[in-house]
């Protein structure tokens, strides 16, 4: 059975994990109500996506 001969160093572990970080959510502004929303998502405020109504807006 294969077993590591020595402990893997912290630098090597950190180098391997350098791409595992979380990325920030990319936000855009709704063209109808100007609310900040994630890209490719129906606006929860007005219910529109790319200028077309997909969901009835929630009443406040």
PDB file of N, CA, C and O in Angstrom, chain B, residues numbered from 101:
ATOM      1  N   UNK B 101       0.834  -1.171   0.000  1.00  0.00           N
ATOM      2  CA  UNK B 101       0.000   0.000   0.000  1.00  0.00           C
ATOM      3  C   UNK B 101       0.886   1.244   0.000  1.00  0.00           C
ATOM      4  O   UNK B 101       1.887   1.294   0.715  1.00  0.00           O
ATOM      5  N   UNK B 102       0.521   2.249  -0.802  1.00  0.00           N
ATOM      6  CA  UNK B 102       1.323   3.464  -0.899  1.00  0.00           C
ATOM      7  C   UNK B 102       1.069   4.375   0.295  1.00  0.00           C
ATOM      8  O   UNK B 102      -0.075   4.720   0.594  1.00  0.00           O
ATOM      9  N   UNK B 103       2.137   4.756   0.969  1.00  0.00           N
ATOM     10  CA  UNK B 103       2.053   5.639   2.129  1.00  0.00           C
ATOM     11  C   UNK B 103       3.097   6.732   1.950  1.00  0.00           C
ATOM     12  O   UNK B 103       4.224   6.429   1.560  1.00  0.00           O
ATOM     13  N   UNK B 104       2.762   8.000   2.222  1.00  0.00           N
ATOM     14  CA  UNK B 104       3.743   9.071   2.088  1.00  0.00           C
ATOM     15  C   UNK B 104       4.932   8.854   3.027  1.00  0.00           C
ATOM     16  O   UNK B 104       4.764   8.483   4.189  1.00  0.00           O
ATOM     17  N   UNK B 105       6.130   9.091   2.502  1.00  0.00           N
ATOM     18  CA  UNK B 105       7.334   8.889   3.309  1.00  0.00           C
ATOM     19  C   UNK B 105       7.531  10.028   4.313  1.00  0.00           C
ATOM     20  O   UNK B 105       8.006   9.805   5.426  1.00  0.00           O
ATOM     21  N   UNK B 106       7.157  11.263   3.908  1.00  0.00           N
ATOM     22  CA  UNK B 106       7.320  12.418   4.773  1.00  0.00           C
ATOM     23  C   UNK B 106       6.044  13.252   4.781  1.00  0.00           C
ATOM     24  O   UNK B 106       5.205  13.159   3.886  1.00  0.00           O
ATOM     25  N   UNK B 107       5.929  14.077   5.833  1.00  0.00           N
ATOM     26  CA  UNK B 107       4.786  14.985   5.926  1.00  0.00           C
ATOM     27  C   UNK B 107       4.859  16.022   4.805  1.00  0.00           C
ATOM     28  O   UNK B 107       5.928  16.554   4.506  1.00  0.00           O
ATOM     29  N   UNK B 108       3.724  16.295   4.202  1.00  0.00           N
ATOM     30  CA  UNK B 108       3.697  17.302   3.144  1.00  0.00           C
ATOM     31  C   UNK B 108       3.784  18.686   3.795  1.00  0.00           C
ATOM     32  O   UNK B 108       3.079  18.959   4.766  1.00  0.00           O
ATOM     33  N   UNK B 109       4.632  19.546   3.271  1.00  0.00           N
ATOM     34  CA  UNK B 109       4.860  20.852   3.885  1.00  0.00           C
ATOM     35  C   UNK B 109       3.648  21.772   3.704  1.00  0.00           C
ATOM     36  O   UNK B 109       2.819  21.578   2.814  1.00  0.00           O
ATOM     37  N   UNK B 110       3.575  22.773   4.574  1.00  0.00           N
ATOM     38  CA  UNK B 110       2.483  23.745   4.496  1.00  0.00           C
ATOM     39  C   UNK B 110       2.534  24.526   3.185  1.00  0.00           C
ATOM     40  O   UNK B 110       1.489  24.864   2.629  1.00  0.00           O
ATOM     41  N   UNK B 111       3.718  24.813   2.692  1.00  0.00           N
ATOM     42  CA  UNK B 111       3.851  25.545   1.438  1.00  0.00           C
ATOM     43  C   UNK B 111       3.299  24.729   0.267  1.00  0.00           C
ATOM     44  O   UNK B 111       2.620  25.269  -0.606  1.00  0.00           O
ATOM     45  N   UNK B 112       3.587  23.461   0.254  1.00  0.00           N
ATOM     46  CA  UNK B 112       3.093  22.603  -0.830  1.00  0.00           C
ATOM     47  C   UNK B 112       1.567  22.470  -0.761  1.00  0.00           C
ATOM     48  O   UNK B 112       0.885  22.489  -1.785  1.00  0.00           O
ATOM     49  N   UNK B 113       1.044  22.335   0.466  1.00  0.00           N
ATOM     50  CA  UNK B 113      -0.400  22.241   0.645  1.00  0.00           C
ATOM     51  C   UNK B 113      -1.069  23.533   0.198  1.00  0.00           C
ATOM     52  O   UNK B 113      -2.088  23.503  -0.492  1.00  0.00           O
ATOM     53  N   UNK B 114      -0.493  24.674   0.593  1.00  0.00           N
ATOM     54  CA  UNK B 114      -1.050  25.967   0.204  1.00  0.00           C
ATOM     55  C   UNK B 114      -0.998  26.197  -1.288  1.00  0.00           C
ATOM     56  O   UNK B 114      -1.918  26.782  -1.860  1.00  0.00           O
ATOM     57  N   UNK B 115       0.070  25.742  -1.929  1.00  0.00           N
ATOM     58  CA  UNK B 115       0.195  25.872  -3.380  1.00  0.00           C
ATOM     59  C   UNK B 115      -0.875  25.055  -4.091  1.00  0.00           C
ATOM     60  O   UNK B 115      -1.457  25.507  -5.077  1.00  0.00           O
ATOM     61  N   UNK B 116      -1.130  23.860  -3.591  1.00  0.00           N
ATOM     62  CA  UNK B 116      -2.147  23.010  -4.203  1.00  0.00           C
ATOM     63  C   UNK B 116      -3.542  23.608  -4.035  1.00  0.00           C
ATOM     64  O   UNK B 116      -4.384  23.486  -4.925  1.00  0.00           O
ATOM     65  N   UNK B 117      -3.787  24.252  -2.894  1.00  0.00           N
ATOM     66  CA  UNK B 117      -5.113  24.788  -2.598  1.00  0.00           C
ATOM     67  C   UNK B 117      -5.290  26.238  -3.052  1.00  0.00           C
ATOM     68  O   UNK B 117      -6.290  26.862  -2.698  1.00  0.00           O
ATOM     69  N   UNK B 118      -4.374  26.780  -3.805  1.00  0.00           N
ATOM     70  CA  UNK B 118      -4.430  28.199  -4.158  1.00  0.00           C
ATOM     71  C   UNK B 118      -5.628  28.563  -5.016  1.00  0.00           C
ATOM     72  O   UNK B 118      -6.024  29.728  -5.045  1.00  0.00           O
ATOM     73  N   UNK B 119      -6.220  27.600  -5.718  1.00  0.00           N
ATOM     74  CA  UNK B 119      -7.363  27.882  -6.583  1.00  0.00           C
ATOM     75  C   UNK B 119      -8.682  27.480  -5.948  1.00  0.00           C
ATOM     76  O   UNK B 119      -9.718  27.535  -6.611  1.00  0.00           O
ATOM     77  N   UNK B 120      -8.676  27.078  -4.681  1.00  0.00           N
ATOM     78  CA  UNK B 120      -9.890  26.599  -4.029  1.00  0.00           C
ATOM     79  C   UNK B 120     -10.684  27.705  -3.340  1.00  0.00           C
ATOM     80  O   UNK B 120     -11.694  27.417  -2.698  1.00  0.00           O
ATOM     81  N   UNK B 121     -10.254  28.963  -3.456  1.00  0.00           N
ATOM     82  CA  UNK B 121     -10.925  30.049  -2.754  1.00  0.00           C
ATOM     83  C   UNK B 121     -12.276  30.363  -3.397  1.00  0.00           C
ATOM     84  O   UNK B 121     -12.510  30.041  -4.562  1.00  0.00           O
ATOM     85  N   UNK B 122     -13.158  30.992  -2.626  1.00  0.00           N
ATOM     86  CA  UNK B 122     -14.458  31.410  -3.141  1.00  0.00           C
ATOM     87  C   UNK B 122     -14.275  32.672  -3.974  1.00  0.00           C
ATOM     88  O   UNK B 122     -13.437  33.520  -3.671  1.00  0.00           O
ATOM     89  N   UNK B 123     -15.074  32.776  -5.023  1.00  0.00           N
ATOM     90  CA  UNK B 123     -15.022  33.970  -5.859  1.00  0.00           C
ATOM     91  C   UNK B 123     -16.218  34.852  -5.534  1.00  0.00           C
ATOM     92  O   UNK B 123     -17.266  34.359  -5.117  1.00  0.00           O
ATOM     93  N   UNK B 124     -16.063  36.137  -5.722  1.00  0.00           N
ATOM     94  CA  UNK B 124     -17.139  37.072  -5.453  1.00  0.00           C
ATOM     95  C   UNK B 124     -18.266  36.872  -6.449  1.00  0.00           C
ATOM     96  O   UNK B 124     -18.030  36.517  -7.604  1.00  0.00           O
ATOM     97  N   UNK B 125     -19.503  37.102  -5.993  1.00  0.00           N
ATOM     98  CA  UNK B 125     -20.658  37.013  -6.876  1.00  0.00           C
ATOM     99  C   UNK B 125     -20.653  38.216  -7.803  1.00  0.00           C
ATOM    100  O   UNK B 125     -20.509  39.354  -7.354  1.00  0.00           O
ATOM    101  N   UNK B 126     -20.808  37.965  -9.089  1.00  0.00           N
ATOM    102  CA  UNK B 126     -20.806  39.040 -10.064  1.00  0.00           C
ATOM    103  C   UNK B 126     -22.197  39.658 -10.112  1.00  0.00           C
ATOM    104  O   UNK B 126     -23.169  38.979 -10.444  1.00  0.00           O
ATOM    105  N   UNK B 127     -22.297  40.947  -9.781  1.00  0.00           N
ATOM    106  CA  UNK B 127     -23.573  41.637  -9.730  1.00  0.00           C
ATOM    107  C   UNK B 127     -23.753  42.550 -10.927  1.00  0.00           C
ATOM    108  O   UNK B 127     -22.789  43.130 -11.428  1.00  0.00           O
ATOM    109  N   UNK B 128     -24.993  42.676 -11.385  1.00  0.00           N
ATOM    110  CA  UNK B 128     -25.370  43.653 -12.402  1.00  0.00           C
ATOM    111  C   UNK B 128     -26.577  44.411 -11.868  1.00  0.00           C
ATOM    112  O   UNK B 128     -27.121  44.066 -10.819  1.00  0.00           O
ATOM    113  N   UNK B 129     -26.987  45.432 -12.583  1.00  0.00           N
ATOM    114  CA  UNK B 129     -28.152  46.214 -12.182  1.00  0.00           C
ATOM    115  C   UNK B 129     -29.303  45.916 -13.126  1.00  0.00           C
ATOM    116  O   UNK B 129     -29.129  45.855 -14.343  1.00  0.00           O
ATOM    117  N   UNK B 130     -30.477  45.734 -12.546  1.00  0.00           N
ATOM    118  CA  UNK B 130     -31.681  45.458 -13.324  1.00  0.00           C
ATOM    119  C   UNK B 130     -31.968  46.650 -14.229  1.00  0.00           C
ATOM    120  O   UNK B 130     -31.883  47.799 -13.798  1.00  0.00           O
ATOM    121  N   UNK B 131     -32.310  46.369 -15.495  1.00  0.00           N
ATOM    122  CA  UNK B 131     -32.563  47.456 -16.445  1.00  0.00           C
ATOM    123  C   UNK B 131     -33.891  48.162 -16.169  1.00  0.00           C
ATOM    124  O   UNK B 131     -34.098  49.287 -16.626  1.00  0.00           O
ATOM    125  N   UNK B 132     -34.789  47.516 -15.428  1.00  0.00           N
ATOM    126  CA  UNK B 132     -36.099  48.106 -15.143  1.00  0.00           C
ATOM    127  C   UNK B 132     -36.101  48.908 -13.845  1.00  0.00           C
ATOM    128  O   UNK B 132     -36.524  50.063 -13.829  1.00  0.00           O
ATOM    129  N   UNK B 133     -35.625  48.294 -12.746  1.00  0.00           N
ATOM    130  CA  UNK B 133     -35.724  48.946 -11.433  1.00  0.00           C
ATOM    131  C   UNK B 133     -34.365  49.340 -10.853  1.00  0.00           C
ATOM    132  O   UNK B 133     -34.310  49.932  -9.775  1.00  0.00           O
ATOM    133  N   UNK B 134     -33.284  49.027 -11.537  1.00  0.00           N
ATOM    134  CA  UNK B 134     -31.912  49.396 -11.138  1.00  0.00           C
ATOM    135  C   UNK B 134     -31.470  48.767  -9.818  1.00  0.00           C
ATOM    136  O   UNK B 134     -30.595  49.313  -9.145  1.00  0.00           O
ATOM    137  N   UNK B 135     -32.049  47.639  -9.437  1.00  0.00           N
ATOM    138  CA  UNK B 135     -31.618  46.941  -8.223  1.00  0.00           C
ATOM    139  C   UNK B 135     -30.454  46.017  -8.557  1.00  0.00           C
ATOM    140  O   UNK B 135     -30.434  45.413  -9.630  1.00  0.00           O
ATOM    141  N   UNK B 136     -29.481  45.900  -7.650  1.00  0.00           N
ATOM    142  CA  UNK B 136     -28.315  45.040  -7.863  1.00  0.00           C
ATOM    143  C   UNK B 136     -28.738  43.584  -7.705  1.00  0.00           C
ATOM    144  O   UNK B 136     -29.266  43.200  -6.661  1.00  0.00           O
ATOM    145  N   UNK B 137     -28.505  42.762  -8.750  1.00  0.00           N
ATOM    146  CA  UNK B 137     -28.871  41.348  -8.740  1.00  0.00           C
ATOM    147  C   UNK B 137     -27.733  40.548  -9.356  1.00  0.00           C
ATOM    148  O   UNK B 137     -26.948  41.103 -10.125  1.00  0.00           O
ATOM    149  N   UNK B 138     -27.618  39.242  -9.036  1.00  0.00           N
ATOM    150  CA  UNK B 138     -26.614  38.399  -9.698  1.00  0.00           C
ATOM    151  C   UNK B 138     -26.921  38.267 -11.185  1.00  0.00           C
ATOM    152  O   UNK B 138     -28.071  38.423 -11.598  1.00  0.00           O
ATOM    153  N   UNK B 139     -25.913  37.985 -11.982  1.00  0.00           N
ATOM    154  CA  UNK B 139     -26.110  37.845 -13.417  1.00  0.00           C
ATOM    155  C   UNK B 139     -26.944  36.609 -13.729  1.00  0.00           C
ATOM    156  O   UNK B 139     -26.905  35.631 -12.982  1.00  0.00           O
ATOM    157  N   UNK B 140     -27.686  36.642 -14.809  1.00  0.00           N
ATOM    158  CA  UNK B 140     -28.521  35.549 -15.314  1.00  0.00           C
ATOM    159  C   UNK B 140     -29.574  35.098 -14.307  1.00  0.00           C
ATOM    160  O   UNK B 140     -29.846  33.903 -14.187  1.00  0.00           O
ATOM    161  N   UNK B 141     -30.169  36.050 -13.580  1.00  0.00           N
ATOM    162  CA  UNK B 141     -31.171  35.755 -12.575  1.00  0.00           C
ATOM    163  C   UNK B 141     -32.352  36.704 -12.775  1.00  0.00           C
ATOM    164  O   UNK B 141     -32.166  37.882 -13.081  1.00  0.00           O
ATOM    165  N   UNK B 142     -33.570  36.182 -12.598  1.00  0.00           N
ATOM    166  CA  UNK B 142     -34.757  37.022 -12.656  1.00  0.00           C
ATOM    167  C   UNK B 142     -34.736  37.968 -11.461  1.00  0.00           C
ATOM    168  O   UNK B 142     -34.441  37.550 -10.341  1.00  0.00           O
ATOM    169  N   UNK B 143     -35.046  39.240 -11.693  1.00  0.00           N
ATOM    170  CA  UNK B 143     -35.021  40.245 -10.629  1.00  0.00           C
ATOM    171  C   UNK B 143     -36.119  39.947  -9.617  1.00  0.00           C
ATOM    172  O   UNK B 143     -37.287  39.855  -9.997  1.00  0.00           O
ATOM    173  N   UNK B 144     -35.775  39.792  -8.325  1.00  0.00           N
ATOM    174  CA  UNK B 144     -36.802  39.506  -7.323  1.00  0.00           C
ATOM    175  C   UNK B 144     -37.682  40.711  -7.023  1.00  0.00           C
ATOM    176  O   UNK B 144     -38.772  40.555  -6.472  1.00  0.00           O
ATOM    177  N   UNK B 145     -37.223  41.918  -7.379  1.00  0.00           N
ATOM    178  CA  UNK B 145     -37.977  43.126  -7.087  1.00  0.00           C
ATOM    179  C   UNK B 145     -39.095  43.357  -8.107  1.00  0.00           C
ATOM    180  O   UNK B 145     -40.237  43.607  -7.723  1.00  0.00           O
ATOM    181  N   UNK B 146     -38.775  43.276  -9.406  1.00  0.00           N
ATOM    182  CA  UNK B 146     -39.778  43.566 -10.439  1.00  0.00           C
ATOM    183  C   UNK B 146     -40.194  42.323 -11.232  1.00  0.00           C
ATOM    184  O   UNK B 146     -41.186  42.377 -11.959  1.00  0.00           O
ATOM    185  N   UNK B 147     -39.465  41.204 -11.114  1.00  0.00           N
ATOM    186  CA  UNK B 147     -39.841  39.965 -11.780  1.00  0.00           C
ATOM    187  C   UNK B 147     -39.480  39.904 -13.251  1.00  0.00           C
ATOM    188  O   UNK B 147     -40.002  39.058 -13.978  1.00  0.00           O
ATOM    189  N   UNK B 148     -38.600  40.780 -13.704  1.00  0.00           N
ATOM    190  CA  UNK B 148     -38.243  40.807 -15.119  1.00  0.00           C
ATOM    191  C   UNK B 148     -36.830  40.283 -15.345  1.00  0.00           C
ATOM    192  O   UNK B 148     -35.966  40.373 -14.473  1.00  0.00           O
ATOM    193  N   UNK B 149     -36.618  39.731 -16.542  1.00  0.00           N
ATOM    194  CA  UNK B 149     -35.298  39.262 -16.969  1.00  0.00           C
ATOM    195  C   UNK B 149     -35.146  39.645 -18.427  1.00  0.00           C
ATOM    196  O   UNK B 149     -35.959  39.244 -19.260  1.00  0.00           O
ATOM    197  N   UNK B 150     -34.130  40.406 -18.744  1.00  0.00           N
ATOM    198  CA  UNK B 150     -33.857  40.913 -20.086  1.00  0.00           C
ATOM    199  C   UNK B 150     -35.067  41.642 -20.663  1.00  0.00           C
ATOM    200  O   UNK B 150     -35.386  41.494 -21.843  1.00  0.00           O
ATOM    201  N   UNK B 151     -35.739  42.433 -19.819  1.00  0.00           N
ATOM    202  CA  UNK B 151     -36.850  43.259 -20.267  1.00  0.00           C
ATOM    203  C   UNK B 151     -38.188  42.548 -20.375  1.00  0.00           C
ATOM    204  O   UNK B 151     -39.191  43.192 -20.684  1.00  0.00           O
ATOM    205  N   UNK B 152     -38.241  41.245 -20.134  1.00  0.00           N
ATOM    206  CA  UNK B 152     -39.500  40.495 -20.230  1.00  0.00           C
ATOM    207  C   UNK B 152     -39.952  40.061 -18.847  1.00  0.00           C
ATOM    208  O   UNK B 152     -39.125  39.717 -18.002  1.00  0.00           O
ATOM    209  N   UNK B 153     -41.262  40.075 -18.608  1.00  0.00           N
ATOM    210  CA  UNK B 153     -41.823  39.692 -17.324  1.00  0.00           C
ATOM    211  C   UNK B 153     -41.901  38.175 -17.233  1.00  0.00           C
ATOM    212  O   UNK B 153     -42.568  37.537 -18.048  1.00  0.00           O
ATOM    213  N   UNK B 154     -41.227  37.596 -16.249  1.00  0.00           N
ATOM    214  CA  UNK B 154     -41.223  36.150 -16.058  1.00  0.00           C
ATOM    215  C   UNK B 154     -41.973  35.744 -14.799  1.00  0.00           C
ATOM    216  O   UNK B 154     -42.612  34.692 -14.768  1.00  0.00           O
ATOM    217  N   UNK B 155     -41.901  36.574 -13.758  1.00  0.00           N
ATOM    218  CA  UNK B 155     -42.528  36.258 -12.474  1.00  0.00           C
ATOM    219  C   UNK B 155     -43.288  37.494 -12.023  1.00  0.00           C
ATOM    220  O   UNK B 155     -42.808  38.616 -12.179  1.00  0.00           O
ATOM    221  N   UNK B 156     -44.462  37.291 -11.469  1.00  0.00           N
ATOM    222  CA  UNK B 156     -45.204  38.429 -10.920  1.00  0.00           C
ATOM    223  C   UNK B 156     -44.427  38.978  -9.720  1.00  0.00           C
ATOM    224  O   UNK B 156     -44.000  38.206  -8.863  1.00  0.00           O
ATOM    225  N   UNK B 157     -44.240  40.291  -9.647  1.00  0.00           N
ATOM    226  CA  UNK B 157     -43.478  40.861  -8.525  1.00  0.00           C
ATOM    227  C   UNK B 157     -44.201  40.656  -7.199  1.00  0.00           C
ATOM    228  O   UNK B 157     -45.431  40.638  -7.139  1.00  0.00           O
ATOM    229  N   UNK B 158     -43.414  40.503  -6.145  1.00  0.00           N
ATOM    230  CA  UNK B 158     -43.970  40.334  -4.807  1.00  0.00           C
ATOM    231  C   UNK B 158     -44.477  41.686  -4.304  1.00  0.00           C
ATOM    232  O   UNK B 158     -43.839  42.722  -4.494  1.00  0.00           O
ATOM    233  N   UNK B 159     -45.632  41.644  -3.662  1.00  0.00           N
ATOM    234  CA  UNK B 159     -46.196  42.868  -3.083  1.00  0.00           C
ATOM    235  C   UNK B 159     -45.520  43.141  -1.750  1.00  0.00           C
ATOM    236  O   UNK B 159     -45.317  42.222  -0.956  1.00  0.00           O
ATOM    237  N   UNK B 160     -45.178  44.373  -1.501  1.00  0.00           N
ATOM    238  CA  UNK B 160     -44.497  44.730  -0.252  1.00  0.00           C
ATOM    239  C   UNK B 160     -45.493  45.176   0.776  1.00  0.00           C
ATOM    240  O   UNK B 160     -45.113  45.519   1.895  1.00  0.00           O
TER     241      UNK B 160
END
